[in-house]
């Protein structure tokens, strides 16, 4: 009898067991962001960054129990941070030569993009010397080398907006740029700034989440993205609900 009483008392003082509670994590993932509006926006001083693409990633990974930290940088440094595992993932195209092939591009793509060549009319004050504003370290799907072979002179800038500004200030004759950042910036300017510009589509390409092979959470990041896409039947992750 005494033994049975002790067993009952032991059961009464044990804490209740609650099944299937979600495991909350303080794990922080780092997303590399360079100035590529409207999806990714870096402040003028380079200290803060966000954008619609970051908010999507933040929501997506929070559902998997992760916190997300934005790492603001330039494209050229971004590639180094991926190689070193200083950022866990970013957004990029598959053809960038500076990104090691060991990094994983996750299907489906984040968004489609159009690569454009913008040009001033000959009647403007822009130089007529075949200069092209561009982003440092971007090979533009091989178009950088093709332009150089055709006698163009590329003027490299740190990011998309600084290249666009250089061109719109008529410091170069041409601009090579993805359409999204150009349209986003042009929409903030007076209409006469972009009136009369010539434009030529050079290529279409998709941008992807690229996951650093040096990230400690490499495989988990890939799984979260793929599971989200499957659950929501996404053709592109951007705008997928």
C-alpha positions, 0 to 999 in steps of 0.5 A: 500500500505504501509503495502504491501511494508513493507512485501516485504522489510521484505522478502528481508532482511530475510536470505535465507533458504537452505533445507537438509543441513547436520548437522555438529557435534563436538561430539567426540566418544572414542574408546578403543584400546589395542595392538592387531596388525595388526588391533590395534597397540599401541606405545611402550610408550603407548601414541599413538595408531591406526591401520587398525581397528581404521581407519575403525571406524574413516571413518565409524563414520565420515560419521555419523558426529562424530569425533573419539578419540583413547584411548590407554590402556591395555586389563585389564583396557579396561574392567574397562573403558567400565564399567565406560563409559570412552570409548564409544566402543571397539572390543572384543569377547563375551565370556570375563568374565570381560565384564559386560553382560549389554554392547552391542555386535553389529551384524555383527561381526568385524572379525573372529579369530583363537585361537592358542597354540604355542609351542617350540620344546623340542630341544630348550632352552625354559623351559620344565615346562608347562609355557604358555605366556598369556595376563592378564585378557583374559580368551581365551574362557575358555581355561585359566581355562582348561590349569590351570586344566591340570597343566599348569602355565600361565605367564601373560603379559599386552598385546598380543605383550609382551606375544608373545615376552616373548615366542619367547625369550624362556622364556616360553614353550608355548604361547596362542594367537590369530593368527592375532597378532602372525603372524603380529609380526612374520612377522617382525622377522627373519625366524629362530625365528619362524622356527620349532614352533609347533602350535595347533588350539584351537578354532575359534571365532568372534570379535565384536564392543562392546558398553559401556552401560554407554556411553551417545551415546550408542544407536546412536553408535549401530545404526551407525554400524548397518546402515553401515552394512546394507547399504554395505551388510557386513558379517563382518565389517572389509574390508566392503566397 
